[in-house]
Amino acid sequence: MSDEIEAKRVRWHSRRGMLELDVLLVPFAEEAFTGLSADDQARYRQLLECEDPDLFTWFMEHQVPDNADLARIIELVREHARNR
């Protein structure tokens, strides 16, 4: 799959329909995803497979995911949002 097609697919899947998630995930997908390492891109794709209630809980800092890879990518998304 070409990088451009993959980036479009990731942007599409970043739209969750929940404002609190969309304001974090969509800009991250549009502005930062292609600049990530292959490992972090894989982490982000893994994150997109999670359920919205879990994502909301993690991004609002009510809980931390047990998976260290997910915790890393969540922090990268938060950092991107803070620095925009």
Contacts in CASP RR format, 6 or more apart in sequence:
PFRMAT RR
TARGET T0000
AUTHOR 0000-0000-0000
METHOD contacts of the structure
MODEL  1
MSDEIEAKRVRWHSRRGMLELDVLLVPFAEEAFTGLSADDQARYRQLLEC
EDPDLFTWFMEHQVPDNADLARIIELVREHARNR
1 9 0 8 1.000
3 34 0 8 1.000
7 29 0 8 1.000
7 33 0 8 1.000
7 34 0 8 1.000
10 29 0 8 1.000
10 33 0 8 1.000
10 41 0 8 1.000
10 44 0 8 1.000
10 45 0 8 1.000
10 48 0 8 1.000
11 26 0 8 1.000
11 29 0 8 1.000
11 30 0 8 1.000
11 33 0 8 1.000
13 48 0 8 1.000
14 22 0 8 1.000
14 25 0 8 1.000
14 26 0 8 1.000
14 28 0 8 1.000
14 29 0 8 1.000
14 48 0 8 1.000
15 22 0 8 1.000
15 25 0 8 1.000
15 26 0 8 1.000
16 22 0 8 1.000
16 25 0 8 1.000
16 52 0 8 1.000
16 55 0 8 1.000
18 52 0 8 1.000
18 56 0 8 1.000
20 56 0 8 1.000
20 59 0 8 1.000
20 60 0 8 1.000
21 52 0 8 1.000
21 55 0 8 1.000
21 56 0 8 1.000
21 59 0 8 1.000
23 81 0 8 1.000
24 59 0 8 1.000
24 77 0 8 1.000
24 78 0 8 1.000
24 81 0 8 1.000
25 48 0 8 1.000
25 55 0 8 1.000
25 77 0 8 1.000
27 80 0 8 1.000
27 81 0 8 1.000
27 84 0 8 1.000
28 44 0 8 1.000
28 76 0 8 1.000
28 77 0 8 1.000
28 80 0 8 1.000
28 81 0 8 1.000
29 44 0 8 1.000
31 80 0 8 1.000
31 84 0 8 1.000
32 76 0 8 1.000
32 80 0 8 1.000
33 41 0 8 1.000
33 44 0 8 1.000
36 44 0 8 1.000
36 76 0 8 1.000
40 72 0 8 1.000
40 73 0 8 1.000
40 76 0 8 1.000
43 69 0 8 1.000
43 70 0 8 1.000
43 72 0 8 1.000
43 73 0 8 1.000
44 73 0 8 1.000
44 77 0 8 1.000
46 69 0 8 1.000
46 70 0 8 1.000
46 73 0 8 1.000
47 55 0 8 1.000
47 70 0 8 1.000
47 73 0 8 1.000
47 74 0 8 1.000
47 77 0 8 1.000
50 70 0 8 1.000
54 65 0 8 1.000
57 63 0 8 1.000
58 64 0 8 1.000
58 65 0 8 1.000
58 70 0 8 1.000
58 71 0 8 1.000
58 74 0 8 1.000
59 74 0 8 1.000
59 77 0 8 1.000
59 78 0 8 1.000
64 71 0 8 1.000
65 71 0 8 1.000
65 74 0 8 1.000
END
